[in-house]
Amino acid sequence: MIKTNLTLSQAKERVKKLHQKPVCVTLNLGRNKFISFTGTLAGVYPALFTVTPFDKGFKGKTSYSYSEYLCGRVKITESKEDANA
């Protein structure tokens, strides 16, 4: 388990700040496997958040819990890329 300095409410606030903005998502799948994609943070809910990928052919999970974000399995950064680019 990765120790973090964030609380659950702080993690939710960080994700809320990115709502409806373009983001770059990096997923840690384990065994040194990573997937990165860009999309829009579409929904922020009490238990999870959803990302809509710009690539319509993306075949992966697009909803994540805040615990995945806290543990480092999901990393989200604001992206400068736009869906029209």
PyRosetta script that sets phi, psi and omega in degrees:
from pyrosetta import init, pose_from_sequence

init()
pose = pose_from_sequence("MIKTNLTLSQAKERVKKLHQKPVCVTLNLGRNKFISFTGTLAGVYPALFTVTPFDKGFKGKTSYSYSEYLCGRVKITESKEDANA")
pose.set_psi(1, 135.9)
pose.set_omega(1, 179.0)
pose.set_phi(2, -88.1)
pose.set_psi(2, 128.3)
pose.set_omega(2, 177.1)
pose.set_phi(3, -80.9)
pose.set_psi(3, 136.6)
pose.set_omega(3, -177.9)
pose.set_phi(4, -127.2)
pose.set_psi(4, 154.7)
pose.set_omega(4, 178.3)
pose.set_phi(5, -92.7)
pose.set_psi(5, -4.3)
pose.set_omega(5, -178.9)
pose.set_phi(6, -89.2)
pose.set_psi(6, 148.3)
pose.set_omega(6, 170.0)
pose.set_phi(7, -97.0)
pose.set_psi(7, 170.2)
pose.set_omega(7, -179.8)
pose.set_phi(8, -62.1)
pose.set_psi(8, -41.1)
pose.set_omega(8, -179.8)
pose.set_phi(9, -67.5)
pose.set_psi(9, -34.5)
pose.set_omega(9, 176.5)
pose.set_phi(10, -67.6)
pose.set_psi(10, -39.2)
pose.set_omega(10, 177.6)
pose.set_phi(11, -63.6)
pose.set_psi(11, -41.9)
pose.set_omega(11, 178.4)
pose.set_phi(12, -62.9)
pose.set_psi(12, -39.5)
pose.set_omega(12, 179.0)
pose.set_phi(13, -65.4)
pose.set_psi(13, -40.9)
pose.set_omega(13, 178.7)
pose.set_phi(14, -63.3)
pose.set_psi(14, -41.1)
pose.set_omega(14, 179.2)
pose.set_phi(15, -69.3)
pose.set_psi(15, -39.6)
pose.set_omega(15, 179.6)
pose.set_phi(16, -60.8)
pose.set_psi(16, -33.5)
pose.set_omega(16, -179.8)
pose.set_phi(17, -65.8)
pose.set_psi(17, -23.3)
pose.set_omega(17, -179.5)
pose.set_phi(18, -95.5)
pose.set_psi(18, 4.2)
pose.set_omega(18, -177.4)
pose.set_phi(19, -58.2)
pose.set_psi(19, 131.1)
pose.set_omega(19, 179.6)
pose.set_phi(20, 64.6)
pose.set_psi(20, 22.0)
pose.set_omega(20, 177.6)
pose.set_phi(21, -113.5)
pose.set_psi(21, 155.2)
pose.set_omega(21, 174.9)
pose.set_phi(22, -70.7)
pose.set_psi(22, 133.3)
pose.set_omega(22, -178.0)
pose.set_phi(23, -131.8)
pose.set_psi(23, 156.5)
pose.set_omega(23, 172.2)
pose.set_phi(24, -108.1)
pose.set_psi(24, 123.4)
pose.set_omega(24, -177.2)
pose.set_phi(25, -109.9)
pose.set_psi(25, 129.9)
pose.set_omega(25, 175.3)
pose.set_phi(26, -118.5)
pose.set_psi(26, 123.1)
pose.set_omega(26, -178.9)
pose.set_phi(27, -106.9)
pose.set_psi(27, 132.0)
pose.set_omega(27, 174.7)
pose.set_phi(28, -96.2)
pose.set_psi(28, 110.8)
pose.set_omega(28, -177.9)
pose.set_phi(29, -92.9)
pose.set_psi(29, 0.2)
pose.set_omega(29, -178.8)
pose.set_phi(30, 90.7)
pose.set_psi(30, 160.3)
pose.set_omega(30, 179.5)
pose.set_phi(31, 52.6)
pose.set_psi(31, 43.0)
pose.set_omega(31, 178.2)
pose.set_phi(32, 59.3)
pose.set_psi(32, 32.7)
pose.set_omega(32, 176.7)
pose.set_phi(33, -109.7)
pose.set_psi(33, 125.6)
pose.set_omega(33, 179.9)
pose.set_phi(34, -130.5)
pose.set_psi(34, 145.9)
pose.set_omega(34, 174.4)
pose.set_phi(35, -127.3)
pose.set_psi(35, 134.3)
pose.set_omega(35, 176.2)
pose.set_phi(36, -124.3)
pose.set_psi(36, 141.1)
pose.set_omega(36, 174.7)
pose.set_phi(37, -153.2)
pose.set_psi(37, 161.7)
pose.set_omega(37, 177.0)
pose.set_phi(38, -111.2)
pose.set_psi(38, 150.5)
pose.set_omega(38, -179.7)
pose.set_phi(39, -171.9)
pose.set_psi(39, -168.6)
pose.set_omega(39, 179.1)
pose.set_phi(40, -112.2)
pose.set_psi(40, 133.1)
pose.set_omega(40, 175.3)
pose.set_phi(41, -72.7)
pose.set_psi(41, 99.1)
pose.set_omega(41, -168.6)
pose.set_phi(42, -84.2)
pose.set_psi(42, -40.5)
pose.set_omega(42, -174.9)
pose.set_phi(43, -137.3)
pose.set_psi(43, 139.2)
pose.set_omega(43, 175.8)
pose.set_phi(44, -123.4)
pose.set_psi(44, 116.0)
pose.set_omega(44, -176.1)
pose.set_phi(45, -121.3)
pose.set_psi(45, 168.3)
pose.set_omega(45, -177.5)
pose.set_phi(46, -59.7)
pose.set_psi(46, -33.0)
pose.set_omega(46, -175.6)
pose.set_phi(47, -110.4)
pose.set_psi(47, -15.5)
pose.set_omega(47, -177.1)
pose.set_phi(48, -156.1)
pose.set_psi(48, 172.6)
pose.set_omega(48, 174.1)
pose.set_phi(49, -136.4)
pose.set_psi(49, 154.3)
pose.set_omega(49, -176.8)
pose.set_phi(50, -121.5)
pose.set_psi(50, 147.9)
pose.set_omega(50, 178.0)
pose.set_phi(51, -124.4)
pose.set_psi(51, 129.8)
pose.set_omega(51, 176.0)
pose.set_phi(52, -98.7)
pose.set_psi(52, 111.9)
pose.set_omega(52, -177.9)
pose.set_phi(53, -68.2)
pose.set_psi(53, 147.5)
pose.set_omega(53, 175.1)
pose.set_phi(54, -70.2)
pose.set_psi(54, -33.4)
pose.set_omega(54, 179.1)
pose.set_phi(55, -77.8)
pose.set_psi(55, 112.2)
pose.set_omega(55, -176.9)
pose.set_phi(56, -67.8)
pose.set_psi(56, -19.3)
pose.set_omega(56, 179.9)
pose.set_phi(57, -90.8)
pose.set_psi(57, 6.9)
pose.set_omega(57, -178.2)
pose.set_phi(58, -65.6)
pose.set_psi(58, 124.9)
pose.set_omega(58, -179.7)
pose.set_phi(59, -115.3)
pose.set_psi(59, 74.2)
pose.set_omega(59, -179.8)
pose.set_phi(60, -149.2)
pose.set_psi(60, 177.2)
pose.set_omega(60, 179.8)
pose.set_phi(61, -72.8)
pose.set_psi(61, 135.0)
pose.set_omega(61, -178.5)
pose.set_phi(62, -124.5)
pose.set_psi(62, 10.6)
pose.set_omega(62, 173.3)
pose.set_phi(63, -124.1)
pose.set_psi(63, 137.5)
pose.set_omega(63, -172.8)
pose.set_phi(64, -136.6)
pose.set_psi(64, 147.2)
pose.set_omega(64, 177.2)
pose.set_phi(65, -88.7)
pose.set_psi(65, 160.6)
pose.set_omega(65, 178.9)
pose.set_phi(66, -68.3)
pose.set_psi(66, -25.6)
pose.set_omega(66, 177.3)
pose.set_phi(67, -68.1)
pose.set_psi(67, -34.1)
pose.set_omega(67, 175.3)
pose.set_phi(68, -64.6)
pose.set_psi(68, -37.3)
pose.set_omega(68, 177.4)
pose.set_phi(69, -68.1)
pose.set_psi(69, -43.3)
pose.set_omega(69, -179.7)
pose.set_phi(70, -65.1)
pose.set_psi(70, -37.4)
pose.set_omega(70, -177.6)
pose.set_phi(71, -81.0)
pose.set_psi(71, -8.7)
pose.set_omega(71, 178.5)
pose.set_phi(72, 90.7)
pose.set_psi(72, 4.7)
pose.set_omega(72, 177.5)
pose.set_phi(73, -70.1)
pose.set_psi(73, -30.5)
pose.set_omega(73, 177.9)
pose.set_phi(74, -123.6)
pose.set_psi(74, 126.8)
pose.set_omega(74, 175.7)
pose.set_phi(75, -118.3)
pose.set_psi(75, 133.0)
pose.set_omega(75, -178.2)
pose.set_phi(76, -124.2)
pose.set_psi(76, 129.6)
pose.set_omega(76, 174.4)
pose.set_phi(77, -131.8)
pose.set_psi(77, 149.8)
pose.set_omega(77, 178.4)
pose.set_phi(78, -69.4)
pose.set_psi(78, 135.5)
pose.set_omega(78, -176.7)
pose.set_phi(79, -107.6)
pose.set_psi(79, 147.1)
pose.set_omega(79, 176.1)
pose.set_phi(80, -88.8)
pose.set_psi(80, -10.6)
pose.set_omega(80, -178.3)
pose.set_phi(81, -71.6)
pose.set_psi(81, 144.4)
pose.set_omega(81, 178.9)
pose.set_phi(82, -113.1)
pose.set_psi(82, 156.6)
pose.set_omega(82, -178.6)
pose.set_phi(83, -63.6)
pose.set_psi(83, -27.8)
pose.set_omega(83, -177.9)
pose.set_phi(84, -84.0)
pose.set_psi(84, -11.5)
pose.set_omega(84, -176.3)
pose.set_phi(85, -77.1)
pose.dump_pdb("model.pdb")
